[in-house]
């Protein structure tokens, strides 16, 4: 959420809180009751979208990064031995296929890294007997294959989470806009009914409707106006 959205949703929350504190004043009005119910429901939806947008990729990203690092290190460990063996045997093709560096993996496409793990595993399997002298055994190849599969799964999970976050990012502005319209076109109008019968409540409502610039990361509630005293006209 950007700062403008944080400010707007904070105001929505404050209005809902103020209306709840003064429920005895307006609860007999069916139209106001319906509008406030919708406001509260909208606030729940917006909060859920915000939380999904902000948190959907954090855990998956950490796991994917850990899996990526483990896979890269195992690729280098095995590929370096293949390269050394290929160099000894003047096998320039295998040299080219097994020459990797950790720095070379920086910014690599996840699909390409996954394929690299598969390719190095296949190279090692094809020359496993010769690689025994270099300390490479079947257990090493099995570990590489397992790490490759694990990274592939976490990569897909991260991509799915990113897509979910993108969906929330696209729909959140409209949800906030709809709530703004609900207040401006319905509840603001409905409050006019209380301008004379309960001026304190009416004034408090408009105080709650002021958007405060919070300058914070998460939506917070601005101070809610105190409950309005109930008044009646003679």
Secondary structure, DSSP 4 states (H G I P E B T S, - for coil): --HHHHHHHHHHHHHHHHHHHTHHHHTT-HHHHHHHHHHHHHHHHHHHHHHHHHHTTHHHHHHHHHHHHHHHHHHHHHHHHHHHHHHHTT-HHHHHHT---TGGGTT--HHHHHHHHHHHHHHHHHTHHHHGGGT--HHHHHHHHHHHHHHHHHHHHHHHHHHHHHHHHHHHHHHHHHHHHHIIIIIHHHHGGGTTTTHHHHHHHHHHTSPP---SSS--PPPPPPPPPP----
